Amino acid sequence: MVTLPAGQVTLSDRRTERRWSVAVAAYRLGVVPVTQGWYARVTGERPSTARGDRLPVEGVSWPDAVRFCVALSRQEGLTPAYRLHDDGEGVDWDRTADGYRLPTEAEWEYACRAGTTGPRYGPLDEIAWYRGNSGGRLHPAGDRRPNRWGLHDLLGNVWEWCWDVYDAEVYGSYRVLRGGGWFDEHWSCRASVRRRSHPTFRIDDVGFRLARSLPHGHRTGVRPAAGTG
């Protein structure tokens, strides 16, 4: 994981033509999406259609991603960030916990941009697997060029579940997906693109990436160094 400094990001929604700014506290984020090998080691399960330990896990729902965060946190002796309700659908987030969690969409876009202001953090063919270069298949995580903060695959390969509800008044419990996937056209692989899905949705181009909150008062440098997680 890399430690990202506090900052601010402006989000936008094409459907509503709304723009809003969000302050982002310092946090940690996975260098790549969770891979199939990692998911299998933690859960004992291999839900993906494509097979390969280095491929991003896909075919996972939003609750699957939440349960992975809880399981990994417990395995590493951390306090789980999430508490699942008995109905299997509701989830409470303990924002003081040090365990693994999903990024908010503000954290996701802030990390994706890494201080840049354009639609992408580099030339698309160099940074992402998408319809134009993927050959119609998923690719190993981390093989494309990272952004300036050392993060790979924020665009392309698999869409990534975020914590946020997309628009509760219009879409109910639908959650936010970000980043574009291996089957998407170039216009879906942009830092600002928002997609929505029912949390139980599972498909072969949707995965997730891990985040962790930092202790209150933790300070980071201006430019974080890449890690291995």
Secondary structure, DSSP 8 states (H G I E B T S, - for coil): -EEE--EEEEEEETTTTEEEEEEE--EEE-SS--BHHHHHHHHS----SS--TTSB--S--HHHHHHHHHHHHHHTT---SEEE-TTSS-EEE-TT--SEE---HHHHHHHHHTT--SSSSS-HHHH---TTTSTTS---TT-S---TTS---SSSSSEEEEEEES-HHHHTT-EEEES--TTS-GGGSSTT-EEEE-TT---TTEE---EEE--TT----SS------
